[in-house]
């Protein structure tokens, strides 16, 4: 089984506009819920009401996701600021 083990390092994860992506996805789920809501009777007649509730669940979980990625983004920025030291925050040290 050793011959199938990869011989290279894994690449670094890509960072992008995570907050905007999750927010956009959450909005999309909620819009899909609202679009399907007037047709609830049709979905009920055909046994597809889970489509409507899946969109609402996606929007609800997206709200949790927005909270999570905003907190993650703030923590990353705080860590970067702490690693940069006091000069990054505008404090040049004691003046004489």
CORJOPE-V572436 format. One record per residue. N is the residue number from 0. D_FIRST is the distance of its C-alpha to the first C-alpha in whole Angstrom. Layout:
# CORJOPE-V572436
N & D_FIRST
N & D_FIRST
This chain:
# CORJOPE-V572436
0 & 0
1 & 4
2 & 5
3 & 6
4 & 7
5 & 11
6 & 13
7 & 16
8 & 18
9 & 19
10 & 23
11 & 26
12 & 27
13 & 30
14 & 33
15 & 36
16 & 39
17 & 37
18 & 40
19 & 42
20 & 39
21 & 39
22 & 43
23 & 43
24 & 40
25 & 42
26 & 46
27 & 44
28 & 43
29 & 47
30 & 48
31 & 46
32 & 48
33 & 51
34 & 51
35 & 50
36 & 52
37 & 55
38 & 54
39 & 53
40 & 55
41 & 53
42 & 50
43 & 51
44 & 53
45 & 49
46 & 47
47 & 45
48 & 47
49 & 43
50 & 43
51 & 46
52 & 45
53 & 41
54 & 43
55 & 45
56 & 42
57 & 40
58 & 43
59 & 43
60 & 40
61 & 40
62 & 43
63 & 41
64 & 38
65 & 41
66 & 42
67 & 39
68 & 38
69 & 42
70 & 41
71 & 38
72 & 40
73 & 43
74 & 40
75 & 39
76 & 42
77 & 43
78 & 41
79 & 41
80 & 45
81 & 44
82 & 42
83 & 45
84 & 47
85 & 51
86 & 52
87 & 50
88 & 52
89 & 55
90 & 56
91 & 57
92 & 58
93 & 61
94 & 64
95 & 67
